[in-house]
Amino acid sequence: MKKTLWPENFVRIPQEDWAQGEVELLALKYDTVENHGWYSNLARTVSQIGDYMQDGHLLLDYSGGTGILAGRLLEAFPEKCFGVLIVDSSPKFLRLALEKFRHEDRVALRLIRYRKEQRRLDLVDEVLDPDFLARGADGLACTNAIHLYYDLPDTLAAWHRVLKSGARVFIQSGNIRNPEAGEDEWIIDETVEHIHLAAMEIVREEERFVRYRPCLEDREYMRQHDALRQKYFLPVKLLSHYVSALQVAGLPVLEITRQTIEARVDEWFNFLAVYHEGVVGWLGGARKLVGREPADDVVRDRFSLMRLAMERVFAGKPTFKTCWTYLVCERSA
Ligand SMILES: C[S@@+](CC[C@H](N)C(=O)[O-])C[C@H]1O[C@@H](n2cnc3c(N)ncnc32)[C@H](O)[C@@H]1O
């Protein structure tokens, strides 16, 4: 099985710079979402992919990150012999995936790099070996990531080029505006804007934050931080935007489903705390904008403020509902 799963001359783990260094804290922190209740969002995708994949099939896990989906697939279907090729743009995330799957013959890894001169990421067919391209992938998964692509049409066109005719594409995200979503369901990243607004109110109200008040009156400073926040947490697009882009790319949508996913506020805090600069970076000034790291006490204040703001946004409740959207597409001939 080990000999036939991957194409001839295929190297599972390339000897590249990203694969040599130490595992970094950022990736480990991100990876804790694996244990969060809201990461049950992967369950439907795992079952869709498991039903579809056959022995000998190869799945591209595009934006596979630290390999959470790959791990769940291998665990859920130990008897099935399909390969998962994780492709991601983060060397740090991929390095952690390598730590998990170094000795797992069913998993391979590829980094898509940023091409500075062209101001774009590699397309997936630019990082796959000729033998892999000649064979084509049988399926593609894209979980919790499609809302992050700034070059969606090019990305999807590249998916089309690396997939076999008839291959299935399994996409899901909690950051798609789905008209079917319940009224009480959040778009998960949109909570950030509300947390920011509540945080500004709290700074105005509470004496302990008095030293941060002047920055709220500095329009240009706040505008720059608004723009930064929208880089971390992108404006949400409609479901129809993705459906038509997929259609245009030759990946027509066969099925759309949605699911309510309950998230715990404390777990969501733990996730957002990693990106405190993107949420309330204006408290003390974001490193990316002011050019210096925030002092430890500023970071502690950011965490306290985020907790208070989240308590306000979610009215003191321990959980909130979110809407996840799942699309299954078929690669046209
Ligand atoms: C929220 S994580 C999701 C990771 C994994 N699929 C999961 O469900 O846990 C988003 C992933 O998308 C990757 N990513 C971000 N922007 C991307 C882009 N423009 N093209 C490809 N991948 C991207 C990130 O490196 C990260 O691994």
The ligand as a Gaussian input file, in Angstrom:
#p B3LYP/6-31G(d) Opt

LIG

0 1
 C       -8.524000      29.100000      10.230000
 S       -7.208000      28.183000       9.543000
 C       -7.999000      26.654000       9.127000
 C       -7.059000      25.491000       9.119000
 C       -7.693000      24.132000       8.920000
 N       -8.232000      23.977000       7.578000
 C       -8.749000      23.892000       9.957000
 O       -9.942000      23.756000       9.632000
 O       -8.381000      23.838000      11.141000
 C       -6.980000      28.962000       7.975000
 C       -5.840000      28.392000       7.190000
 O       -5.815000      29.002000       5.903000
 C       -4.479000      29.323000       5.554000
 N       -4.571000      30.461000       4.626000
 C       -4.785000      31.754000       4.930000
 N       -4.836000      32.503000       3.827000
 C       -4.666000      31.653000       2.783000
 C       -4.616000      31.833000       1.373000
 N       -4.784000      33.032000       0.830000
 N       -4.428000      30.742000       0.606000
 C       -4.276000      29.522000       1.164000
 N       -4.317000      29.304000       2.494000
 C       -4.500000      30.351000       3.289000
 C       -3.804000      29.625000       6.875000
 O       -2.410000      29.462000       6.820000
 C       -4.479000      28.641000       7.817000
 O       -3.793000      27.430000       7.907000

